[in-house]
Amino acid sequence: MTAGKTRRAGAQVAERIAFALIWTSALATLAVLAFIVLYILDLGLPHVSWRFLTSAPEEMGREGGILPTIIGTIVLTLGAVAIAAPLGIGAAVFLTEYTWESPVTRAIRFGAEALAGVPSIIFGLFGFIFFVTYLKMGWSILSGSLTLAIMILPTIIRTAEEAIRTVPNPYRDVSFGLGATRWQMVTSVVLPNALPGIITGIILAIGRSVGETAAVIFTAGTALNMPTSLVSPLRTMAVHFYILAIEGISLEKAYATGAILIITTLTVNVLANWLIVRAVRRHRRKS
C-alpha cells in the first residue's frame, strides 16, 4: 500500500511539473510575440499617417508614403496563393483519396518536405535564372508570383493532406453507400469537413509570402513605381522595410512600414479565423 501511494504521489508531482512547464512554454511564446509586436508598433505607429498610407515614396523612400508597396504586397501574395492553392489542394486530394501508399506517394511527400526545407534565397536564385532570365519574364509580378507559389506549395500540400486525413472514414463510407462517386464524395464530404485545416495552411502560406524578401528581390525587383500589369516590377512592404533599414535611408519610415506589415498580418489572421468559424457553423447547420 505504501509503495502504491508513493508511486501515485510521484506521478502526481510529475504531472504537475509537466503542466507547469507546458504553461510556462506557452506564456513565454506569447510574451515573445507580444514584445515583438508592441516594440515595432511603438516605434512605427507615431510615423504612420494618412499621407503615409496613400502616397508614393519620394527620395528613395526617405519621404512620402508606401502605397505602391502596399499594392505590390497584395498583388504578389494573391498571385502566389492563386497559383499554389489549387495545385497544393489537388495534390493533397490525390495523395489521400486517389492513391494507395506506394513509392510514388512517398516520393511526392519527400519532394514536398525537401522543398519546405530549401532556403528562400535558393528559390530566389532559381526564379531569377528560370523565370526572369531563361523565360524572359523579367523582374515582374508574374516571375515573383510563380517563385513564391513554388515556395509555399509544400506548406499547402502538407497542411491540406493532414486536414483531409482528419475527416473520419465513416463519412466516406456513408457517402459511397448513398451512391456518390469518389469525386462527389471528395467535393461534398471531405473538402467541406477539412476546410478549416486547409484554410489554416493557406494562411500560413500568405504569411510567408507577405514577409518574404530574398526571393522577391531576385524575381519581382525593387521598383517603387505602381504596378500596372503582370510584367511590371514592384516592391513589397517587406522588401521596402529591408532596404530602408539596411541602407540607413530612414529608420522612421522603416519602422512605420514594419508596423503596417504587422497590422496587415494580424488582420489577415483574425479575418481568416472568423471566416473559418462561420464556414464550420454553416456546414454544421446544413448537415
C-alpha positions in Angstrom: 0.0 0.0 0.0 2.8 2.4 0.9 4.6 1.7 -2.3 1.4 2.2 -4.3 0.8 5.6 -2.6 4.4 6.6 -3.2 4.1 5.8 -6.9 0.8 7.7 -7.2 2.3 10.7 -5.3 5.3 10.6 -7.6 3.0 10.5 -10.7 1.0 13.5 -9.5 4.2 15.5 -8.8 5.5 14.7 -12.3 2.1 15.7 -13.8 2.2 19.0 -12.0 5.7 19.7 -13.1 4.9 18.8 -16.7 1.7 21.0 -16.5 3.8 23.9 -15.2 6.4 23.5 -17.9 3.7 23.5 -20.6 2.1 26.6 -19.3 5.5 28.3 -18.9 6.4 27.5 -22.5 3.0 28.8 -23.8 3.3 32.0 -21.8 6.9 32.5 -22.9 5.9 32.2 -26.5 3.0 34.6 -26.1 5.3 37.1 -24.2 7.9 37.0 -27.0 5.2 37.6 -29.7 3.7 40.4 -27.7 7.1 42.0 -27.1 8.0 42.0 -30.8 4.6 43.3 -31.9 4.4 46.0 -29.3 8.0 47.1 -29.8 7.6 47.5 -33.6 4.2 49.2 -33.2 5.6 51.6 -30.5 8.4 52.7 -32.9 6.4 52.7 -36.1 2.9 53.9 -35.4 3.9 57.5 -34.4 5.2 57.9 -38.0 2.1 56.5 -39.7 -0.3 58.9 -41.2 -3.0 59.0 -43.9 -0.5 60.6 -46.3 2.0 57.8 -45.5 -0.6 55.2 -46.5 -1.9 56.9 -49.6 1.1 58.5 -51.3 4.1 57.1 -53.2 7.7 57.1 -51.8 9.9 60.1 -52.6 13.7 60.4 -52.4 14.1 56.6 -52.5 11.7 56.2 -49.6 13.1 58.9 -47.3 9.9 60.9 -47.8 6.4 60.2 -49.0 4.4 57.0 -48.3 4.2 53.4 -49.1 1.1 53.0 -51.3 2.8 51.2 -54.2 4.4 48.7 -51.8 1.0 48.0 -50.2 -0.5 47.3 -53.6 2.6 45.3 -54.6 2.4 43.1 -51.5 -1.3 42.4 -52.0 -1.0 41.7 -55.8 2.1 39.4 -55.4 0.6 37.5 -52.5 -2.7 36.9 -54.2 -0.9 35.8 -57.3 1.2 33.3 -55.5 -1.8 31.9 -53.5 -3.9 31.7 -56.6 -1.3 29.5 -58.3 -0.3 27.4 -55.3 -3.6 26.8 -53.5 -5.3 24.8 -56.3 -2.1 22.8 -57.0 -1.5 22.1 -53.3 -5.1 21.1 -52.5 -5.2 19.0 -55.7 -2.0 17.2 -54.7 -3.3 16.6 -51.2 -6.5 15.1 -52.5 -4.6 12.9 -54.9 -2.3 11.6 -52.1 -5.1 10.9 -49.7 -8.2 9.9 -51.8 -7.0 8.6 -55.2 -3.8 6.6 -54.4 -2.6 3.9 -52.0 0.6 4.2 -50.2 3.3 3.5 -52.7 6.8 4.6 -53.8 5.1 7.3 -55.9 3.3 8.9 -53.0 6.4 8.6 -50.8 8.4 10.3 -53.5 5.9 13.1 -53.7 5.8 13.6 -49.9 9.6 13.5 -49.8 9.8 16.1 -52.6 7.4 18.4 -50.7 9.3 18.1 -47.5 12.6 18.7 -49.3 11.2 21.8 -50.9 9.9 23.1 -47.5 13.5 23.0 -46.2 15.1 24.9 -49.1 16.3 28.4 -48.1 14.3 31.2 -49.7 17.4 32.6 -51.3 17.7 29.4 -53.3 14.1 29.9 -54.5 15.0 33.4 -55.5 18.1 32.3 -57.4 16.1 29.6 -59.2 13.3 32.1 -60.0 15.9 34.6 -61.3 17.6 32.1 -63.6 14.5 30.3 -64.8 11.6 32.8 -64.9 13.5 36.2 -65.1 16.3 35.2 -67.5 15.5 31.9 -69.3 11.8 32.5 -69.9 12.5 36.3 -70.3 9.7 37.4 -68.0 12.0 40.0 -66.4 11.6 41.3 -62.9 7.8 41.2 -62.7 4.7 40.3 -60.8 4.5 37.1 -62.8 8.0 36.0 -62.0 7.6 36.8 -58.3 4.2 35.1 -58.1 5.4 31.9 -59.7 8.5 31.8 -57.5 6.5 32.4 -54.3 4.0 29.8 -55.4 6.7 27.1 -55.6 8.0 28.2 -52.2 4.6 28.0 -50.4 3.4 24.9 -52.3 4.9 22.4 -49.7 3.1 24.2 -46.8 -0.3 24.0 -48.5 0.2 20.3 -49.6 1.2 19.1 -46.1 -1.5 21.1 -44.2 -4.2 20.2 -46.6 -3.2 16.5 -46.6 -3.3 16.4 -42.8 -6.6 18.2 -42.7 -8.1 15.7 -45.2 -6.8 12.8 -43.1 -8.7 14.0 -40.0 -12.0 13.5 -41.8 -13.5 10.3 -40.3 -13.6 7.3 -42.7 -17.3 6.6 -41.8 -18.2 9.9 -43.6 -16.7 8.4 -46.8 -18.4 5.1 -46.3 -21.9 6.7 -45.9 -21.3 8.9 -49.0 -20.4 5.8 -51.1 -23.4 3.9 -49.6 -25.7 6.7 -50.9 -24.3 6.1 -54.4 -21.9 9.0 -54.6 -18.9 8.8 -56.9 -15.4 9.4 -55.5 -15.3 12.9 -56.9 -18.7 13.7 -55.4 -17.6 12.3 -52.1 -14.4 14.4 -52.1 -16.2 17.7 -53.0 -19.3 17.3 -50.9 -18.0 15.5 -47.8 -14.2 15.5 -47.5 -13.3 19.0 -48.5 -16.0 20.8 -46.6 -15.1 19.0 -43.4 -11.4 19.6 -44.0 -11.9 23.3 -44.9 -10.6 24.8 -41.5 -7.3 22.9 -41.8 -6.9 23.8 -45.5 -7.6 27.5 -44.8 -5.1 27.4 -42.0 -2.4 26.1 -44.4 -3.3 28.9 -46.9 -3.0 31.5 -44.0 0.5 30.2 -43.2 1.4 30.4 -46.9 0.1 34.0 -47.1 2.1 34.9 -44.0 5.3 33.5 -45.6 4.6 35.3 -48.9 3.9 38.7 -47.2 7.1 38.5 -45.2 9.4 37.2 -47.9 12.3 39.4 -49.1 15.2 37.5 -50.8 13.0 35.6 -53.3 11.0 38.8 -54.1 14.1 40.9 -54.7 15.5 38.4 -57.2 12.3 37.9 -59.1 9.9 40.9 -58.7 12.5 43.6 -58.3 12.6 46.6 -56.1 10.9 49.2 -58.3 9.0 51.9 -56.4 6.5 52.6 -59.2 2.9 51.5 -59.0 2.5 48.1 -60.9 0.3 48.3 -63.9 0.4 44.8 -65.4 1.6 41.3 -64.7 5.0 42.1 -66.3 5.6 45.2 -64.1 8.3 45.1 -61.4 7.3 46.0 -57.9 8.4 46.4 -54.3 6.6 44.7 -51.4 6.4 46.2 -47.9 8.9 43.6 -46.5 11.4 44.5 -49.2 10.8 48.2 -48.6 11.4 47.8 -44.9 14.6 45.8 -45.6 16.0 48.4 -48.0 15.2 51.4 -45.8 16.7 49.7 -42.7 19.8 48.0 -44.2 20.8 51.1 -46.3 20.1 53.5 -43.5 17.8 55.6 -45.7 15.2 56.2 -43.0 14.7 54.1 -39.8 11.5 56.1 -39.0 9.9 55.1 -42.4 11.2 51.5 -42.0 9.6 51.1 -38.6 6.4 52.7 -39.9 6.4 50.2 -42.8 7.0 47.3 -40.3 4.1 48.5 -38.2 1.8 48.4 -41.2 3.1 45.0 -42.1 2.4 43.6 -38.7 -1.1 45.1 -38.6 -1.8 43.7 -42.0 -0.7 40.2 -41.0 -2.7 40.2 -37.8 -5.8 41.5 -39.7 -5.5 38.7 -42.2 -5.2 36.1 -39.5 -8.1 37.4 -37.5 -10.3 37.7 -40.6 -9.4 34.2 -41.7 -10.2 32.7 -38.3 -13.5 34.5 -38.3 -14.3 33.1 -41.8 -13.3 29.6 -40.7 -15.7 29.7 -37.7 -18.5 30.9 -39.9 -17.8 28.3 -42.6 -17.8 25.5 -40.0 -21.0 26.7 -38.3 -22.7 27.0 -41.7 -21.6 23.5 -42.7 -22.8 22.0 -39.4 -26.2 23.7 -39.8 -26.6 22.2 -43.3 -25.5 18.8 -42.1 
